[in-house]
Amino acid sequence: MAPYDQLDLLLQLLREAFLLGSPQGKLRTRQGVHAELTRLVAMLGEIHCTARSETRKPMQSHIDDMVVPFAQAEAMDAPLLAVMPRQT
């Protein structure tokens, strides 16, 4: 697989990592998103290209900041579930 094909695939996975809900409709946890982003940044590090090397370190150092919205969504979800349980 060509490096740019790998990069395209990883960027698609990165976009999907920022969705608040999973494809099954469940809220994604802060810990799960943090782990996924950490894996994706490591995978980006394995691709040899100039653009990757300039963006990897800032992404790595700000993963904790990137998952803040997921922590906020978790905090909002718990009180809502107490009032209105999930429908399956």
N, C-alpha and C positions, 0 to 999 in steps of 0.2 A: 504494500500500500504506500503510495507516495506521501511525503510529509504533509503536503497541503491537504490531501484527503483526510489524513489523520487529524490535522488541525481543524478541519471543517466538522468532522464527527465530534471532536471534543468540545468545540464551541456550541454545537447543538445540545450536547449533554449539559454543558454549563448553563445554557438558557433554561433547560428543563429543571435544573437544580434549584432555580429561584422561584418555582411555582409553589404557592402556599399549600395547595392540595395535591394529593397523589392522584394518579389516574383512576383509582378506586373510590375517590371522593373523601378520603380520610385526610385530616390535617397532618402535615409533615412536622416533625419535631425539630427543635433547634439542634439537638445532638445529632440527629440523622443527617440534616443538611450540612452541619459542620463536617461530619465524617465524609460525606460525598464531595464537598468542595475540596477538602484536603486531598482526597484521592485524585480528583480531576487536576488539581494543581501539580501533583506529583507526575501524573501522566503527561501533562503539558511539558514538564521538565525533560521527559524522555524524547521529545521531538526536537530535532536539531534545526532550528531556524532563528533568524535574527529577531523577528518580531516577538517570538516567545520569550527570549531571554530578557527583553526589556520590560515585559509585563508580569512575569512570574513573581518576582520578589514583592512588588506592591500588593499583588493579590494575596500572597501568603501572609503578609503582615497585617492584612485587614479582614481576614476571614471572620474573626470574632465580631467585628462591626457589621459584616454582611449578614450575619444570622440574627441580628437584633429584631427585625420584623417577625421572624418566626417565633421568638420568645414572646413577643407582644401578642401574637395570634394565639399562642398556647394559653397565655394569661386571660385572654378574652373568651376562649373556648370553654374553659372549666365552669365559669358562672352560667354561661348559656346552656350548657348540658344539664346543669342542676334544674333549670327552669323548663327546658324543652329537650328531652332525650333525642338521640339520633334515631332516625327512622331507617330501618334496613329493608 
